[in-house]
Structure formats: C-alpha cells, structure tokens
Amino acid sequence: MRFVARKPSPALAPYVARLWCYESGALTHTRERIVPTGGMQLLVNLHEDELRWWDGAGLDRAHRMHGAGMQGIYDRPFAIDTIEQRAIAGVSFAPGGAWAFCGVPASALARDHVPLDALWARDGATLRERLLEAYARGEVLRELERVLLARLSIDRLGRDLDVHGAVRALHDGMTVRALTDALGSSEKRFVRAFVARVGVTPKRYARVLRFQRVLARVAELERVEWARIAAECGYYDQSHLVHEFRELSGLTPSAYVPRLPEEPNHVVLG
C-alpha cells in the first residue's frame, strides 16, 4: 500500500484540503462501506476507466460511471469497489470549497457521484487521460493541481458566508440559531447559503461532525465505553448515540470495525 498526499498551493488552500494518490495490491475483500465524513471529493480511477458504488438501505443498489467523477457530500453510508483502490487519485475539498470548481451548488451533488464531464464538459472527459500521462511521469499530483488552478472560479455563490468559521462553530457545538445571531444573519438566509456551499443543512452537517468526533474518540481508546463517549461528544445519552450512529453509518456502534485504525471511514463489507 502506498499513500501520497500534499497540501495545495496558497491559491487553492481556501478550497482544497489535500491532493492525494493511493495505490495498493489486491485486497482480500471486494467492497467497503464508507461512512459520512462531511466532505466532497474529486476521484479519478487510474486502474480502470470506471467508478462503481452502491447505496440504498442494504447497500445493494449499484451505480457505475466513467473513471473521473465528483463525489458529493454524504450523510448516509455508501459502498465502494476495492478494485478501484489499485490506483486512484483524488482531491479532498475543504468544507464548502468544491463549489469553486463545480459550477453548480454543492446541494446539486449531495448524496451522489456525478461524472466529471457533466460538470466540466471536455475538460472532465479528458482529465483521466491527462492524469494517466502524469502518473507515468510520477507527477500526478502536480498535474492535478494545475488542473484545479485552471478551473478555479470564484463567483457570488455563497460568497458572503464564512464557511470555515461556521464549520468551526458547529464543531464546537454552537447551535444554528446562536451562530446566525453571531453572524448577524437571518437563519433562513444562513441555511440557504450553507446548503449551497456545503451541500446539506447546518444541522445535518453538525450531526455528521459529531459522528466523526465519536470515531476519532473510539480510535484513541483501548477500551470503549459508549456511555462515556456519548457524554463527551454531546449526545443526550448512550441510546441517542446508538440511534444516530445507526442512522448515519448503517451500523450499530458494536458492529463498527474499521478496515485499519488510520482509516476510520472504511469498513470491510466482504
């Protein structure tokens, strides 16, 4: 397994968290459950010209498209094909950052994967070929950054919203009403701008952030006490945590076993 990541250039830093490339040999399992992270990603399969994923209550509804696409924000689980992980390059966007490259509100991509040519036309259709050439030269992340710099378009969509500040406040447990008061904005206007930039409502996003805090806390502990984690992460009680955990991941807390400790959002399906 080989994972290479780099921070973006200063021009991209407000919108991009990192650029990355992942390579692995054949895995013993064929599919993985992906739990919600609150993020959006650009994905390019360098192993084959296809992206495959499954959603639905049983993760049994199959989808496929060409090998370059945009993954919208998810607030429920989906499954991926591990064959794609033989060689895949991607961009993990900062909260609210993908809008600067998509040309559509983030809400239009929520809970879905969208072919890149549907968003970027010819540039999207040819991106995989460009990255394959760069991959052969060992320059795939540099080429990916060049593409993003050329696509960067800052328009008025949600321009008046401090997404990073709003996300930090939600992460710290501030309510939407308190946040809108602090921003001097009406709740309706704030929610509309947030959904356009991030893809889901601030309340839904805050639930995903809280769920991610649970996963981070679990990774730190040798012995997990769910009642204690519920209290630490802002749930009413353990039953509230269990309900939220099941709704967001499709699993009970006791059934959650990540593929690796450093990959808490990937759960082996078989």
C-alpha positions as CSV (number, residue, x, y, z in Angstrom):
1,M,0.0,0.0,0.0
2,R,1.3,3.5,-0.9
3,F,-0.5,6.7,0.0
4,V,1.0,10.1,-1.0
5,A,-0.7,13.4,-0.1
6,R,0.3,17.0,-0.4
7,K,-1.1,20.3,0.7
8,P,-2.4,22.6,-2.0
9,S,-0.7,25.8,-3.2
10,P,-1.8,29.1,-1.4
11,A,-4.2,29.9,-4.2
12,L,-6.1,26.7,-3.7
13,A,-5.7,26.4,0.1
14,P,-9.1,28.1,1.0
15,Y,-10.9,25.5,-1.1
16,V,-8.8,22.3,-1.1
17,A,-7.7,20.3,2.0
18,R,-5.3,18.0,0.2
19,L,-4.4,16.3,-3.1
20,W,-3.6,12.6,-2.9
21,C,-2.8,9.4,-4.7
22,Y,-3.5,5.9,-3.3
23,E,-2.0,2.6,-4.6
24,S,-2.5,-0.9,-3.3
25,G,-2.2,-4.5,-4.3
26,A,-5.1,-6.9,-4.5
27,L,-7.2,-6.8,-1.3
28,T,-8.9,-9.9,0.3
29,H,-12.3,-8.2,0.3
30,T,-14.2,-6.8,-2.6
31,R,-16.3,-4.0,-1.1
32,E,-16.1,-1.4,1.7
33,R,-18.7,0.6,3.5
34,I,-17.9,4.4,3.5
35,V,-19.4,6.3,6.4
36,P,-20.2,10.0,6.2
37,T,-17.3,12.4,6.6
38,G,-18.9,15.7,5.8
39,G,-16.6,16.2,2.8
40,M,-16.6,16.2,-1.0
41,Q,-14.0,14.7,-3.3
42,L,-12.9,14.6,-6.9
43,L,-12.0,11.0,-7.8
44,V,-10.0,9.6,-10.8
45,N,-9.6,5.9,-11.1
46,L,-6.2,5.3,-12.6
47,H,-6.5,1.5,-12.6
48,E,-9.6,1.3,-14.9
49,D,-11.9,3.7,-16.6
50,E,-14.8,3.2,-14.2
51,L,-16.1,4.3,-10.8
52,R,-18.5,1.9,-9.0
53,W,-20.5,2.5,-5.9
54,W,-23.6,1.1,-4.1
55,D,-26.2,2.8,-2.0
56,G,-29.7,2.1,-0.6
57,A,-30.7,0.6,2.7
58,G,-28.8,-2.6,2.1
59,L,-26.0,-1.0,0.0
60,D,-27.3,-3.2,-2.8
61,R,-28.2,-0.6,-5.4
62,A,-25.4,-0.5,-7.9
63,H,-24.1,2.5,-9.9
64,R,-21.3,3.0,-12.3
65,M,-19.8,5.7,-14.5
66,H,-16.6,6.6,-16.3
67,G,-13.4,6.8,-14.2
68,A,-13.5,10.5,-13.3
69,G,-16.2,12.0,-11.1
70,M,-17.2,14.3,-8.2
71,Q,-18.4,12.7,-5.0
72,G,-20.9,15.0,-3.3
73,I,-21.3,15.2,0.4
74,Y,-23.0,12.2,2.0
75,D,-24.9,12.0,5.3
76,R,-25.5,8.3,5.0
77,P,-23.3,5.3,4.0
78,F,-22.4,4.0,0.6
79,A,-20.1,1.2,-0.6
80,I,-17.2,1.2,-3.0
81,D,-15.4,-1.4,-5.0
82,T,-11.9,-2.1,-3.7
83,I,-10.5,-2.9,-7.2
84,E,-10.6,0.9,-7.8
85,Q,-8.1,1.3,-5.0
86,R,-5.3,-0.4,-7.0
87,A,-4.5,3.2,-8.2
88,I,-6.7,6.2,-7.6
89,A,-6.0,9.9,-7.4
90,G,-8.2,12.5,-5.7
91,V,-8.8,15.8,-4.2
92,S,-10.4,16.2,-0.8
93,F,-12.0,19.6,-0.6
94,A,-12.2,21.9,2.4
95,P,-15.7,22.4,3.7
96,G,-17.6,24.4,1.2
97,G,-14.6,24.5,-1.2
98,A,-15.9,22.3,-4.0
99,W,-18.3,25.0,-5.2
100,A,-15.4,27.0,-6.7
101,F,-14.8,24.2,-9.2
102,C,-18.2,22.6,-9.8
103,G,-20.2,25.4,-11.5
104,V,-23.3,24.3,-9.5
105,P,-24.3,24.5,-5.9
106,A,-22.9,21.7,-3.7
107,S,-26.5,20.7,-2.9
108,A,-27.0,19.6,-6.5
109,L,-24.3,16.9,-5.9
110,A,-25.4,15.8,-2.4
111,R,-25.7,12.1,-1.8
112,D,-24.4,11.2,-5.2
113,H,-21.4,10.7,-7.5
114,V,-21.5,12.8,-10.7
115,P,-19.5,12.2,-13.9
116,L,-16.9,14.9,-14.2
117,D,-17.7,15.5,-17.9
118,A,-21.2,16.5,-16.8
119,L,-19.6,19.4,-14.8
120,W,-16.5,20.2,-16.8
121,A,-17.6,19.1,-20.3
122,R,-14.5,18.2,-22.4
123,D,-12.0,19.1,-19.6
124,G,-13.8,16.5,-17.4
125,A,-13.8,13.9,-20.2
126,T,-10.1,14.2,-20.8
127,L,-8.9,14.6,-17.2
128,R,-8.2,10.9,-16.7
129,E,-6.1,10.7,-19.8
130,R,-4.0,13.7,-18.6
131,L,-3.5,12.2,-15.2
132,L,-2.5,8.8,-16.6
133,E,0.2,10.5,-18.6
134,A,1.3,12.4,-15.5
135,Y,1.1,9.3,-13.4
136,A,3.6,7.6,-15.7
137,R,6.0,10.5,-15.1
138,G,5.4,10.5,-11.3
139,E,3.7,13.9,-11.5
140,V,0.0,13.1,-11.0
141,L,-0.5,15.4,-8.0
142,R,1.3,18.3,-9.7
143,E,-0.8,17.9,-12.8
144,L,-4.0,17.6,-10.7
145,E,-3.1,20.9,-9.0
146,R,-2.5,22.6,-12.4
147,V,-6.0,21.4,-13.5
148,L,-7.6,22.9,-10.3
149,L,-5.9,26.2,-10.7
150,A,-7.2,26.5,-14.3
151,R,-10.7,25.6,-13.1
152,L,-10.9,27.9,-10.1
153,S,-13.8,30.2,-10.4
154,I,-14.9,32.4,-7.5
155,D,-18.4,33.6,-8.2
156,R,-21.0,35.1,-5.9
157,L,-22.5,31.8,-4.8
158,G,-22.3,31.9,-1.1
159,R,-19.6,34.5,-1.2
160,D,-20.9,36.3,1.9
161,L,-20.7,33.1,4.1
162,D,-17.6,32.4,6.2
163,V,-17.8,28.6,5.8
164,H,-14.7,27.9,7.7
165,G,-15.9,30.0,10.6
166,A,-19.3,28.4,10.5
167,V,-17.9,24.9,10.4
168,R,-15.6,25.6,13.4
169,A,-18.5,27.0,15.4
170,L,-20.7,23.9,14.6
171,H,-17.8,21.7,15.5
172,D,-17.6,23.4,18.9
173,G,-21.3,22.7,19.5
174,M,-22.8,26.2,18.7
175,T,-26.4,26.0,17.7
176,V,-27.5,27.3,14.3
177,R,-29.6,30.0,15.9
178,A,-26.7,31.2,18.1
179,L,-24.4,31.1,15.0
180,T,-26.8,33.1,12.9
181,D,-27.1,35.6,15.7
182,A,-23.3,35.9,15.9
183,L,-23.1,36.4,12.1
184,G,-25.8,39.0,12.1
185,S,-27.8,37.0,9.5
186,S,-31.3,35.6,9.4
187,E,-31.5,31.9,10.0
188,K,-33.2,31.3,6.6
189,R,-30.5,33.2,4.7
190,F,-27.7,31.5,6.5
191,V,-29.2,28.0,5.9
192,R,-29.7,28.7,2.2
193,A,-26.1,29.9,1.8
194,F,-24.7,27.0,3.8
195,V,-26.6,24.4,1.8
196,A,-25.4,25.9,-1.5
197,R,-21.8,25.8,-0.4
198,V,-21.6,22.7,1.8
199,G,-24.5,20.6,0.3
200,V,-26.6,19.8,3.4
201,T,-28.2,21.9,6.1
202,P,-26.1,23.1,9.0
203,K,-28.0,20.9,11.5
204,R,-27.4,17.8,9.3
205,Y,-23.8,18.8,8.9
206,A,-23.3,19.2,12.6
207,R,-24.6,15.7,13.2
208,V,-22.0,14.3,10.8
209,L,-19.3,16.3,12.6
210,R,-20.4,14.9,15.9
211,F,-20.4,11.4,14.5
212,Q,-16.8,11.9,13.3
213,R,-15.9,13.1,16.8
214,V,-17.1,9.7,18.0
215,L,-15.0,7.8,15.5
216,A,-11.9,9.8,16.5
217,R,-12.6,9.2,20.2
218,V,-13.0,5.4,19.6
219,A,-9.7,5.3,17.8
220,E,-8.0,6.8,20.9
221,L,-9.3,4.3,23.4
222,E,-8.2,0.8,24.2
223,R,-11.5,0.0,25.9
224,V,-14.5,1.8,24.5
225,E,-17.2,2.9,27.0
226,W,-20.1,4.1,24.8
227,A,-22.0,5.9,27.6
228,R,-18.8,7.9,28.3
229,I,-18.3,8.7,24.7
230,A,-21.9,9.8,24.3
231,A,-21.5,12.3,27.1
232,E,-18.1,13.6,25.8
233,C,-19.4,14.1,22.3
234,G,-22.6,15.9,23.1
235,Y,-25.3,13.2,22.9
236,Y,-28.2,13.1,25.4
237,D,-27.3,9.5,26.4
238,Q,-26.0,6.3,25.0
239,S,-29.3,5.4,23.3
240,H,-29.2,8.7,21.5
241,L,-25.6,7.9,20.3
242,V,-26.7,4.4,19.1
243,H,-29.6,5.8,17.2
244,E,-27.5,8.5,15.4
245,F,-24.7,6.0,14.8
246,R,-27.0,3.6,13.1
247,E,-28.7,6.3,11.0
248,L,-25.5,7.8,9.7
249,S,-23.4,4.7,9.2
250,G,-26.0,1.9,8.9
251,L,-24.2,0.1,11.8
252,T,-24.6,-0.3,15.5
253,P,-21.5,1.0,17.4
254,S,-20.6,-2.5,18.5
255,A,-20.6,-3.7,14.8
256,Y,-18.3,-0.9,13.7
257,V,-14.8,-2.2,12.9
258,P,-12.7,0.0,10.6
259,R,-10.5,-1.6,7.9
260,L,-7.5,0.0,9.6
261,P,-7.2,2.2,12.7
262,E,-5.9,5.0,10.5
263,E,-8.8,4.6,8.1
264,P,-11.8,5.0,10.3
265,N,-14.3,5.8,7.5
266,H,-13.7,2.5,5.7
267,V,-15.4,-0.7,7.0
268,V,-14.9,-4.0,5.3
269,L,-18.1,-5.4,3.7
270,G,-16.7,-8.6,2.2
